[in-house]
Amino acid sequence: MKIKDIEKYIREHTQADDFICFVSENESHETRFAQNGITQHIAGPKLSISLELSFGEKSGSCRVNQADEASLDFLIKTAEDIARLAPADLEHMPSAGPAKLPKVENCAKATMKLKPKTMVDIVQKSINKAIAANALVSGMCEKHLLKSWTFTKNGFAGSNEGSSFGHSMTLKKGEVETKVSYEAKDYAPFDLDQEFARLKSQAKALASMQSFEAQKIAVILRPEALQELIWYMTWMMNRRQSDEGFTAFTGQMGQKFLGEKFSLYSTLKHKSLSAFPFSSEGLPSTETTWVENGVIKNMPANRYWAQKVGCEPLHIFNMYIPGAESSEEEMMKMVPRGLIINRFWYIRAVDMKVGELTGMTRDGVLYFEDGKIKHAVNNLRFNEIPHEMTRRILALGAEKLASPAMIAPTVLVDGFNFVDKTTF
C-alpha cells in the first residue's frame, strides 16, 4: 500500500477527533566483521506505521510494521481503544496544520548507489590491512536509506528522504585496543586508507602506556569527544525544564552564560549536515542560533510550552559549532602539559540542576608535555559541567564532521576535571 493509500485509509476509518501518523521505510545493509573475518551481512527493508490519536484530551497510540488493511484496522482500533480508556491529558495540543517546509537534501547519491559487494570489499580491505599490521580488526560497514512521512487530521503533510554511511574499526594488537569510526550521510568522501592510518597511529601511540592519576588538567578534546558532551548539555538546555527551575539554565536566557569562544547553531545551509525538515510535532526546521559567543539566544521548546509562556516553539535538528585555526600542535604549546581525548562513553547526568555529567574516556588517551606527545595513559573517569567547561576554552581548531548531525572543532580546555582511573 502506498503512502497516499495509507493516509486515505486512516482518514476514512478512524473515529478520532484528531490524529498524527508517522510512516517510515528503512532499507539497511550491515556487514559485520570480527577478529579478521566477515561474520554477517544483514539486509532488508523495514516499515513502521505509528498512529497517535485523540478523543478530546484523551490520547492513545499504536504501531505496526505492515501496511495491509488488517494491520491498519488493528492500528486504528488499538489506538482508539487506548484513547477511550486513557485519562485526560491536560497538556494536549491539537495536531499541526499545513506548514511551509524548507527544502533539504539529506540523500547523497554516492550512498544511494553503494552496492553490498563494495561494502564487503571495504571490509575485506580493512581485514587485509590488519593482517599486514599483525593485528586483529573488528567492526561494521553500514548503509541506511530512510524515507519518512508525517500527516495529521488538521492538514500537516511532510516527507523526508535521508541516507547514511558508516564504517567503524576496532584494532587489537597485543594489549593495545583502539577504535575509529566514520559516519556521514555521504559515502563519497570516505577514505579507508586514511581511516586505517588514523587507527594504526592511535594504536602505535597507545603501545607505550604509563599510569596516570586522576586530576584537573588541560585537555584537547577532538570533535567526537566534544560532540558527546554537547549533546548532553543541549538535552539539559530545555526551555520548559529551565523555566520550571530544574536546570542550570534557569533564568539565563539572553545572558552570557557560556564561554566567549563558544557558539552553537542549527543550520539548513551546511551541505554535509543532515537536517530533518520538520519536528515530530510538525514544526518546520529553521535557522536557529542557540548560543552566540557565550550568550544564550534560544532554547528548545515544544508547542505546548511555547504557547503557555509566549515563546517561539523551536527544536534542535542538527548542531554546528564554529571553530578557528589552531592546530593540535599549536594547542600543545599553549599549556605546559595535558591530555588528548579521542572519545567519551557511558555519560550520565549527576545533577541536572547543576548540569554536571560523569563518564569515561575511550579509544586512547595521550599525554603531552612541552608541546610534544610523550606516551599514552590509562582511561579516566570525569565529573564535568559542560557549560562551565566552555568558559575554559583556550583555543579552537578547524571544524570537522563529527557525525551526520554535528560539525564541531577540536578544542583546548583548561582544568578538565578527572576524578578516578578506570580499568577499561
N, C-alpha and C positions, 0 to 999 in steps of 0.2 A: 504494500500500500504506500503510495507517495505521500509526501508531507501535506499537500493540499487536501488529499483524501482523509488523512488522519484528522486534520483540523476540521474539515466539514463534518466528519462522523461525530467528533466530540461536541461540536456546536449543536448538532441536531439531536443528540441523545442525552445530554446532561440536563438535569432539572435544577442545577445550582444557580444561585443568583449571580455568581461571579466565578471566574477561574483564570488560572495561568498554567500554560502547558509548556514543558521543555522536551524537545526531541533531539537526540544526538546519535550520530553514526560514527563509529571509530574503526578505522582499518589499521591494524597494527602488524608489524613484523619485528620479532625479537630473536636475535641469535645469541645464545649464551655460550660461554666457554669457561673452562676451569682447568687449572694445572696443565696448561698447554694442549688442551683437547676441546673440540667443539662438542658440547653436551646436549644442545637442544635448540630447535628453531620453532618458535610459536608464531602462528599467523592466523588471521581470520577477522571478519567484521564483528562488531558489537553494536547492538541497537539498544537504546534506552528511551523510554517514554515516561515522563513524570508529570502527574497532574495534581495541582493544588487547587481546591475549590472551596466555596463557602456558601452557607445559607445565613444571610445576615452577618453576624460577627462570629459564627461558629464555623470552624475550618477543618478540613480533612485532606489527606494526601495519599497517593499510591504510586507505585512504579511497576512497569512491566518491561519485558525485553522482546516482545513480539508485537507485530502490527496487524494481526488478523482481527476480524470482528469479535471473536470470542474473547481475545485478550483485551481489546478496548472496552468491551462490555464489563469485564471483570475490573478493569482500571477505574471506570466511571462509578460503578456500583460500590466498590470498596471505599473509594474516596468519599462518596456521598454518605454511606453508612457511618463512616467515622465522623464526618462533619455533623451529622444529626445527633450523635451521642456526645460530642465534644462540648466542653464549657465555652462560654463566650470569650473571645479574645478581645480584651479592652483596647488593644493597640492595632486592631485590624484596620488595614488600608485597602481601599478598592484597587483593583488591578490597573496598571498603567494604560493610558490611551495611546493613540497614534503619536509617533515622535520622529523627528528628523535625525537620522543616524549618520555618523561620519563614515566616509569611505576609507576602508583599511585594506591592506594587503598582507594577510597573515599566512599565505601559502607561498612556498618557494618552489619554483619549477624543478630545481635540481633534486629537492627532497621527494617531490611527487614522482619523478622519473626513476628514482633509485630502485634498482631491482634486488630481489633477495640474493641472487648469485653474487652481486657486487658486495653486499653486506657480508656474505660468507667469505669472500675473497679478502675483505678488510680484516676479518677475524683471523683468517689463516696467516696473513702477513704479520699480524700482531704476534701470533704464536711463533712464527719463524724468527722474528726479531728477538723474542725472549729466549728461544733456544740458542741463538747465536750469542746471546749475552750470558749463557749458562744460568738462566733464571726461569722461574715459573710465572706465567701470567694468567689471570682470570678476569672476567668482566662480561660486558654485554654490548652489542651493537643493536640499536633500535631505531625504528621509523614509525611515526604515527601520523595519520591523516584524519582530521576531525571535521565533520560537518554538524552544525547545530542550528536549531530553530527555536524561537520562543514566540508564542502568540497568546493573547488574552481575550477575555469576553468583551473588554472595552476597546479593542481595536489595535492594541500594540502588536507589531509584527517585526521581528528582527531575525537575521541569519548571519552566520559566520562560517568561514572555511579556514582551517589552520593546518599547519604542518610542523613537525618537529623531528630532529635527528639527534641521536645521542650515541656516544661511544665512550665507555669507561674501561679502564685497565688498572688492575692491582698487580703490582710486580712483587714477587718474593724471591730474595736471593740470600741464602744463609739465614741470618737472624733479622735481616732488613726487610721491611714490608712497607710499601707506599703506593699511592694511588693518584691518577689524574683522570679527569673526565672532560668531555666536550659536549656541550648541549646548546643547540640553536635551532631556529626554525629553518635555517638554510644549510643544506649539506655541502654546498659548493665550496665554502672556504675551508672545510675540514682538511687537515694535512696530517696524515698518520705519521709520517717521518718526524714532523715537528712535535707531535704529541708524545711519541715514544722517546724522542731525545729528551724531552722535559721529564719523562718518567725515569729514564736512566740517570739523568742529572740529580734528581731528588734521591734516588737510591744510592748513588755514589756519595752524596753529601751525608747521608744517614749512616754510612758504614763506620764512621768514626764518631761514636756517640759517647757522651760523658754525662754523668749525673748532674742534675741542676735542681736547686731548691726553689720552691715557690717564693715569689717576691713581687713587689711592684717594679716594673721595668719597662723601658721603651719597647714598642713593638712595631714592626712593619706588617700591616695586615694586607694580604693580597686580596684582589677583588672578591673572590669566592668567600673568603672569611668575613669581609666587611658585609657582604650581602646577607649572610646568615644572622648577623646581629641586627641589621637594619630592618629585616623582615619582622623580627620580634618587636622591635621598637615601634614600628608603624601599627602593629596589631594592638599595642597598648595606647596608641595615639588616637583612640576612637573618641569622636565628639561627645556621644552620649555619656560614656563612662567618665570622661573628663568633666563634663558639665555636672555630673552627679557626685563628683568628688572622689572617684575611685582610682585615678591615675595621677602620675606625676605631672601631667599636662593640664591639670585643673587650674583655670584662671590664667593660662599662659597664651591664649590667642592674641596675636599681634605683638607679643613680647619677644625679645631676643633671648630665647631660652636655650638654644643650641649654639655650637661654635661658629665663629665668624667665617671659617673656611668651609662650612657645610651647607649645601643646598640640596633639595630633593624635589623632583618633579614627576608627574605622569605625563607622557607625551605621545601624540599620534604621529609625530614628524620623523622619528628616527627609524629608518628602514629596517635595521637589524632587530629591532624590538617587536615582539608580538604585542598587539593592542586590541583586546576584545572590544567591539564597538559599543557594547552596552552591558549594564549590570544585570544580575538575576532579578532585580526589581523592574527592569525596563528603563533604567536611567541611561541616556546617551553618554558615552565617554567624551570628555572634553579636556583640552589642555589645562592642566592644573598645577599650580605652584603650592607645594605643601610647606616647604621651608626654604627661605632665601637668605643667604648669609647669616644663618642662625635664627632668623625671625620666623615664627610660626604664622603662616598666612592662611592656611585652611586645615581642617581635619575631616576625615571621612565621616559621613552622616547618612543614615538611611532616610527613606521618605517620611516615615512616621516622626522621627526625632526632628528632622528639618522643619516639618510643619509645626510641631509643638513649640520649638524655640525660635522659629522665624529665620532659619539659615538656609543656605542652598544645599540640597542633597548632593553628595559627592562620593565617589568611590575610587579606590586605588586600582588601576588596571595594569599598570607596569611602573617601574621605577627607574629614574635617570638621575644619577649623582654626578655632577660635573667634576672633572679632575683638573690637573695642571701639568707641569712638565718635569717634575722631579723624578729622576731615575732611582732605582733601589740603591745603586752605588752611591749616589749623592745623599740619599737618606741616611745610609750607614755612617756617613761622615758628619752628620748633623748632631749625633749623640755619641757619648763615649762607648756605650755598649747597648745591646738589645737582642731581641729575638725576631725572626721572620716566621710568620704564621701562614700556613697554606690553607687550612680549613678548620672549622669547628664542628662539633656534633653533640648530640644529647643535650641540647639547650633547653632549659626550663626556666619559668619565672620563679623567682624567690619572693619578691614583694612587688605586686602590681602597683601599689600606691606610690612606691619609691621609684619603680621602673627597673629594679635590679634583676639581672639574669645570672644563671650559672650554666656552665657547660665545660667541654673539654676540647683540647686541641686534637688534630688528627692529620695523618698523611705527611708527617715530618715537621719538626721544629728545629730551626737553625739558630745557633748563637753567633753573633758578630761582635767584634771589638776593634777599636781603632780603624774603622772603615772597611774591615775585611771579615768574611765568614771564617770562623775558626773550626767549628765542629757542630754536630747535631746534639740535641739534648732530648731527654725523656719527655713524654707528653705531660701536660699540666692541666689542672682544673682552675677555672677563673670564676670570680664573682665581680660583675661589672655592670655599670649603669650606662647604656649606650648613649643617651642624650648628653650625659655629663662627659662621656668619653669624647664626643665631638668637640667639646671645648678644649680638649688637649691635643687636637690635631696640629702637628707641626709642619707637615708638608703633604702635598697631594701629587700622585703620579698620573700617568696617562690613563684615560678611560679604556675600559675593556668590557666586552660582552661576558658577563658572569653567568647568565642563563638567558633563555628566551624572553624573560620578563624583567631583566635588570641589566643596566650598564653601570659600572662602578669603577672607581680608580683604586690603585694601591694607595694606602695612607700610612703615614708615620704618626704614631700616637705615643705621647709621653705617659709614663706611670700606669701602664695597664696592670690590673690587679689580679695576679695569680695567687691562689690560696692553698694549693696542695699539689703533690705529684700524683700521677695516675700510673697504673700498671699495664694499660693497654691504650 
